[in-house]
């Protein structure tokens, strides 16, 4: 899962970070994993819980945001702005 929601912790899920190359987004992601918190929706708060050792229980991964940006920029140079 992208966030450490209660359901992820209770289900033993791994986590996915899709902004690895962005230092500020990575810091926020790490803080949520360490500190918990929540995300406000119209239906109420979706709680985050501490999952500091999530990688020990399930596969986890991410994607390099900076690399993805570079690939997109190269594609625009080759194929245009379509």
C-alpha positions as CSV (number, residue, x, y, z in Angstrom):
1,X,0.0,0.0,0.0
2,X,1.1,3.6,-0.5
3,X,0.3,4.6,3.0
4,X,0.6,3.0,6.4
5,X,-3.2,2.8,7.0
6,X,-4.5,0.7,9.9
7,X,-5.6,-1.9,7.3
8,X,-2.0,-2.2,6.0
9,X,-0.6,-2.8,9.4
10,X,-3.3,-5.3,10.5
11,X,-3.0,-7.1,7.2
12,X,0.8,-7.3,7.2
13,X,1.1,-5.4,3.9
14,X,4.3,-3.9,2.5
15,X,4.5,-0.3,1.6
16,X,5.2,1.5,-1.7
17,X,6.9,4.9,-2.0
18,X,6.3,6.5,-5.4
19,X,8.4,9.7,-4.8
20,X,11.9,8.3,-3.9
21,X,13.8,11.0,-5.8
22,X,11.9,13.9,-4.1
23,X,13.6,14.6,-0.7
24,X,10.7,16.5,0.8
25,X,8.1,13.8,-0.2
26,X,10.4,11.1,1.1
27,X,10.8,12.9,4.5
28,X,7.0,13.2,4.8
29,X,6.6,9.5,3.9
30,X,9.2,8.5,6.5
31,X,7.6,10.7,9.2
32,X,4.1,9.1,8.6
33,X,5.6,5.6,8.9
34,X,7.4,6.6,12.1
35,X,4.8,8.8,13.7
36,X,1.4,7.6,12.3
37,X,-1.2,10.3,11.8
38,X,-4.1,10.6,9.5
39,X,-5.6,11.7,6.2
40,X,-8.8,13.7,6.2
41,X,-11.6,12.7,3.8
42,X,-15.2,13.8,3.5
43,X,-16.2,10.6,5.3
44,X,-13.8,11.1,8.2
45,X,-10.1,10.5,9.0
46,X,-8.2,7.5,7.6
47,X,-5.7,6.8,10.3
48,X,-2.0,6.0,9.7
49,X,-0.3,3.8,12.2
50,X,3.4,3.3,13.0
51,X,5.0,0.7,10.7
52,X,8.7,1.1,11.2
53,X,9.7,-2.4,10.2
54,X,7.2,-3.0,7.4
55,X,9.8,-4.4,5.1
56,X,10.4,-7.4,7.4
57,X,6.9,-8.7,6.9
58,X,6.0,-8.2,3.2
59,X,7.5,-7.0,-0.1
60,X,7.9,-3.3,-0.4
61,X,9.1,-1.0,-3.1
62,X,9.0,2.3,-4.8
63,X,9.9,4.3,-7.9
64,X,12.4,6.9,-8.6
65,X,10.5,10.2,-9.2
66,X,13.6,12.0,-10.5
67,X,14.4,9.2,-13.0
68,X,10.7,9.1,-14.2
69,X,10.9,12.9,-14.8
70,X,14.1,12.5,-16.8
71,X,12.5,9.7,-18.9
72,X,9.4,11.9,-19.6
73,X,11.6,14.8,-20.6
74,X,13.6,12.7,-23.0
75,X,10.4,11.3,-24.5
76,X,9.2,14.9,-25.2
77,X,12.5,15.7,-26.9
78,X,12.2,12.6,-29.1
79,X,8.4,12.5,-29.7
80,X,7.3,16.1,-29.1
81,X,4.7,17.4,-26.7
82,X,1.7,15.2,-27.6
